[in-house]
């Protein structure tokens, strides 16, 4: 077994332990709503999986120094655009915006932001599942990220899919869904969607329940590592 397989097996073991333990932790907690713990548990799990898959692609596949990579959630500032100011019809509001424009800042980040040599190269949204209403917001964030940082490639890593189409079938070629294609066509970014678990997400069949548990397979992790490696290889040395 090579180092990549060993590390991916470790991720599978961590997934099994985490998902099977989420329901117990939520049931035992007295401080937070059951649903909140479930969402937090799965969200943190996907962030951890995505970060580790990127690191494996960089270090074990591309044989690059881990010191060149940083994964964080650093907030990125977005500023007022000049053409927006030109469109403001009320002169008093326009004067206010102009005089305060240095303070009118929106800061946001993605769940896992991959930096190589202090340059943002891969923003990643990490979701227990994604459906198309959520995708609209993600695509707007991707457009903001491209405008602010010049990054055209944007990832979603999700455990399950609720996008429709064949995203949840985990085929070698994914043709997508009609609604998702329409949304993608209106935003000039390259969105890549990685789905880790087979089968459409069902609200009444949560994977943290033993009877609905879904296996995380080595083949899907290997595909994710390959995708990340292909996007990161342009930054490799040697």
Secondary structure as GFF3:
##gff-version 3
##sequence-region A 1 238
A	DSSP	alpha_helix	3	28	.	.	.	ID=ss1
A	DSSP	alpha_helix	34	56	.	.	.	ID=ss2
A	DSSP	pi_helix	57	61	.	.	.	ID=ss3
A	DSSP	three_ten_helix	66	68	.	.	.	ID=ss4
A	DSSP	beta_strand	69	72	.	.	.	ID=ss5
A	DSSP	beta_strand	76	79	.	.	.	ID=ss6
A	DSSP	alpha_helix	82	87	.	.	.	ID=ss7
A	DSSP	alpha_helix	91	100	.	.	.	ID=ss8
A	DSSP	beta_strand	105	108	.	.	.	ID=ss9
A	DSSP	beta_strand	112	116	.	.	.	ID=ss10
A	DSSP	beta_strand	119	131	.	.	.	ID=ss11
A	DSSP	alpha_helix	132	149	.	.	.	ID=ss12
A	DSSP	beta_strand	153	162	.	.	.	ID=ss13
A	DSSP	alpha_helix	178	185	.	.	.	ID=ss14
A	DSSP	beta_strand	190	195	.	.	.	ID=ss15
A	DSSP	three_ten_helix	210	212	.	.	.	ID=ss16
A	DSSP	alpha_helix	218	232	.	.	.	ID=ss17
A	DSSP	three_ten_helix	233	235	.	.	.	ID=ss18
###
